[in-house]
Amino acid sequence: MGIATTTERKGLGKSERRDAWWVGPLATALALGAFGVYATFRAVYATDFELGHGARFHTQLPDHAYLLSPFFSPLIVLPWLPAWISPAFLILWAPGGFRLTCYYYRKAYYRAFFLDPPGCAVGEPRGRRYQGERRLFLFQNLHRFFLYLALAFLVVLSIDVVHACCWPTPDGGWRFGISIGTLVLAANTACLGLYTFGCHSLRHLVGGNVDCYSCVAFGHTRHRLWKGVSALNKHHMRWAWVSLFTVGFADFYVWLVAAGTIADWRIL
């Protein structure tokens, strides 16, 4: 009977795997790269990001509910800042930092961009030495603090959905209404919520650090919250990608409507 041994693989991409292990990292690199290019362009372009009643910069439609791109929400305007500094730059660092330090995304972009490692049982550039999230990647430990900001942004985006439901009337009042834009913003906020509430750090905060639920205050409630977050956490990767798509699509939709390329159909 032979003795099982582990073959040390040295060199980038060297592996005994016979499957197409490179497809995942390549697809991840293309998807994250495309989103990064698009988000950067929109932040620099900084126009056609709002429309409707009360729009301060673009497409003031007095008979349409207010729609604001999630890339620019909350809309922060500081008169003393140079004109070339986009309002998006003032807020995108927070949700961007939440995703950058996310446990799932760290695995994804480490493999896709740094090839560290490219895949399980696949050779990597720096060999087998690993020193954790230290030195250059020390900022990864800020994930919990970015979580607090992400929770606050969910409140802001929910308020944007409410604004998208308030349609002005000729007498100066408001009437409840729903358009395609309302549904787009609402779907995006819901998907961002599913991604955020499945966060590993949130799971730890609500109950992961408790050994005995019956021994702490509100133990039953904390246990139920922990189970709920754990259920979402099982699909954290799915909601990470779905929410990345919806936030990009929501901005794209508002851009098209604000630019007059398409009309935002009111359905209620």
C-alpha positions in Angstrom: 0.0 0.0 0.0 1.4 3.4 -1.0 1.7 6.3 1.3 -0.3 9.4 0.3 1.9 12.4 -0.2 1.3 16.0 -1.1 3.2 17.3 -4.1 4.5 20.8 -3.6 3.7 22.8 -6.6 5.9 25.7 -7.4 5.4 28.3 -10.1 2.4 30.2 -11.3 -0.4 28.1 -12.6 1.2 24.7 -12.1 -1.3 22.1 -11.0 -2.4 18.5 -11.4 -6.0 19.7 -11.8 -7.6 18.7 -15.2 -10.7 21.0 -15.0 -10.8 24.5 -16.3 -9.9 26.1 -13.0 -8.9 29.4 -14.7 -12.4 30.1 -15.9 -13.6 31.4 -12.5 -10.8 33.8 -11.9 -10.9 35.1 -15.4 -14.7 35.7 -15.3 -14.3 37.4 -11.9 -11.5 39.7 -13.3 -13.6 40.7 -16.3 -16.8 41.3 -14.3 -15.1 43.3 -11.5 -12.9 45.1 -14.0 -15.9 46.1 -16.1 -17.8 47.4 -13.1 -14.9 49.3 -11.9 -14.4 51.0 -15.2 -18.1 51.8 -15.5 -18.4 53.2 -12.0 -15.3 55.3 -12.4 -16.6 56.7 -15.7 -20.0 57.6 -14.2 -18.4 59.2 -11.2 -16.1 61.4 -13.4 -18.9 62.0 -15.9 -21.1 63.3 -13.1 -24.1 64.3 -15.1 -27.6 62.9 -15.8 -27.7 61.2 -12.4 -31.1 62.7 -11.2 -34.4 63.7 -12.6 -37.9 64.7 -11.5 -39.4 67.3 -9.2 -36.7 68.9 -7.1 -33.7 67.9 -9.2 -31.0 70.4 -8.5 -28.7 69.8 -11.4 -30.3 67.8 -14.2 -33.6 67.1 -15.9 -36.1 69.0 -13.7 -39.5 67.4 -14.5 -42.1 69.1 -12.4 -44.6 66.3 -12.9 -42.3 63.4 -12.2 -41.2 61.8 -8.9 -37.6 62.4 -7.9 -35.1 59.7 -9.0 -31.5 59.7 -7.9 -28.8 57.3 -9.0 -27.4 55.2 -6.1 -23.9 56.2 -7.2 -24.7 59.7 -6.1 -26.9 59.0 -3.0 -26.9 60.8 -0.7 -26.3 63.8 -3.0 -23.7 65.9 -1.1 -22.9 69.3 -2.6 -20.1 71.4 -1.0 -19.8 74.8 -2.7 -16.2 75.2 -1.7 -15.0 72.1 -3.4 -13.5 72.4 -6.9 -15.9 71.7 -9.8 -13.9 68.7 -11.0 -14.6 66.8 -7.7 -17.7 64.7 -8.5 -20.4 64.3 -5.8 -20.0 60.6 -6.3 -16.4 60.7 -5.0 -17.8 61.9 -1.7 -19.8 58.8 -1.0 -18.6 55.9 -3.2 -15.6 55.3 -1.0 -17.9 53.9 1.7 -19.9 51.2 -0.2 -16.8 50.6 -2.2 -14.8 50.0 1.0 -17.5 47.7 2.3 -17.1 45.5 -0.8 -13.4 45.8 -1.0 -13.0 44.4 2.5 -15.8 41.9 2.2 -14.7 38.4 3.0 -16.1 36.9 -0.2 -14.7 39.7 -2.5 -11.3 39.4 -0.9 -11.2 35.8 -2.0 -12.5 36.7 -5.4 -10.2 39.5 -6.3 -7.1 37.9 -4.6 -7.5 35.1 -7.1 -8.6 37.2 -10.1 -6.1 40.1 -9.9 -3.3 38.9 -7.7 -3.4 35.2 -8.5 -2.9 34.6 -4.8 -3.7 31.8 -5.3 -5.4 31.4 -8.7 -7.3 28.4 -7.4 -7.2 25.5 -5.0 -4.2 23.3 -5.5 -2.8 25.7 -8.2 0.7 27.3 -8.0 1.0 31.0 -7.1 3.7 33.6 -7.6 4.8 34.0 -4.0 5.0 30.3 -3.2 3.4 29.0 0.0 4.3 31.8 2.3 1.3 33.7 3.8 1.3 36.3 6.5 -2.4 37.2 6.7 -4.0 40.6 6.3 -0.9 42.6 7.4 1.3 45.2 5.9 -0.3 46.3 2.6 -3.6 44.7 3.4 -4.0 45.8 6.9 -7.0 48.0 6.0 -9.0 44.7 5.5 -9.5 44.7 9.2 -11.8 47.8 8.8 -14.6 45.7 7.3 -16.8 45.9 10.4 -16.6 49.7 10.4 -17.5 49.7 6.7 -20.5 47.5 7.7 -21.9 50.3 9.9 -21.6 52.7 7.0 -23.3 50.2 4.6 -26.2 49.9 7.0 -26.6 53.7 7.1 -26.6 53.8 3.3 -29.4 51.3 3.2 -31.5 53.8 5.1 -30.6 56.5 2.7 -31.4 54.4 -0.4 -34.7 53.4 1.2 -35.6 57.1 1.5 -34.8 57.4 -2.2 -37.3 54.7 -3.0 -39.9 56.7 -0.9 -39.1 59.8 -2.9 -39.6 57.8 -6.1 -43.1 57.0 -5.0 -44.1 60.6 -4.4 -45.5 62.1 -7.6 -46.3 65.9 -7.6 -49.8 67.0 -8.4 -50.9 70.3 -10.1 -52.2 71.7 -6.9 -48.7 71.5 -5.3 -49.4 68.3 -3.3 -48.2 64.7 -3.7 -49.7 61.5 -4.8 -48.5 57.9 -4.5 -47.3 56.4 -7.7 -45.0 53.7 -9.1 -42.9 53.8 -12.3 -40.3 51.5 -13.7 -37.7 53.7 -12.1 -39.4 53.2 -8.7 -39.2 49.4 -9.1 -35.5 49.6 -10.3 -34.5 51.6 -7.2 -36.6 49.4 -4.9 -35.1 46.1 -6.3 -31.6 47.5 -6.0 -32.2 48.5 -2.4 -33.6 45.1 -1.6 -30.7 43.2 -3.2 -28.2 45.5 -1.4 -30.0 44.7 1.8 -29.8 40.9 1.2 -26.1 41.3 0.6 -25.5 43.5 3.6 -27.6 41.5 6.1 -25.8 38.3 5.1 -22.4 39.9 6.0 -20.1 37.7 8.1 -19.3 40.6 10.4 -23.0 41.2 11.1 -23.5 37.5 11.8 -20.8 37.7 14.4 -22.1 40.9 15.9 -25.7 39.7 16.4 -24.8 36.3 17.9 -21.6 34.7 16.6 -19.7 35.8 19.8 -22.2 34.2 22.2 -21.6 30.8 23.6 -24.8 30.5 25.6 -27.9 32.4 24.3 -29.9 31.7 27.4 -27.2 33.3 29.5 -27.3 36.7 27.9 -29.9 39.5 27.7 -32.3 39.1 24.8 -30.8 35.7 24.1 -33.9 34.4 22.3 -34.1 37.4 20.0 -30.3 37.3 19.3 -30.5 33.7 18.4 -33.3 34.3 15.9 -31.4 37.2 14.4 -28.3 35.0 14.2 -30.3 32.3 12.4 -31.7 34.8 9.9 -28.3 36.3 9.1 -26.8 32.8 8.9 -29.5 31.9 6.3 -28.5 34.9 4.2 -24.8 34.2 4.8 -25.1 30.9 3.0 -25.9 32.7 -0.2 -23.6 35.7 0.4 -21.7 35.2 -2.8 -24.9 35.1 -4.8 -26.1 38.4 -3.4 -22.7 40.0 -3.7 -22.9 39.5 -7.5 -26.6 40.2 -7.8 -26.4 43.5 -5.8 -23.3 44.5 -7.8 -25.4 44.2 -11.0 -28.5 45.9 -9.6 -26.6 48.9 -8.3 -24.9 49.4 -11.7 -28.1 48.9 -13.6 -30.0 51.3 -11.3 -27.4 54.0 -12.2 -27.6 53.1 -15.9 -31.4 53.3 -15.9 -31.5 56.7 -14.2 -28.8 57.9 -16.6 -30.9 56.9 -19.7 -34.0 58.5 -18.3 -32.3 61.7 -17.2 -30.6 62.0 -20.6 -33.9 61.6 -22.4 -32.9 58.4 -24.1 -35.8 56.4 -22.7 -39.0 57.3 -20.9 -39.8 56.2 -17.4 -43.2 54.6 -17.7 -45.5 55.1 -14.8 -47.5 52.0 -14.1 -49.5 53.1 -11.1 
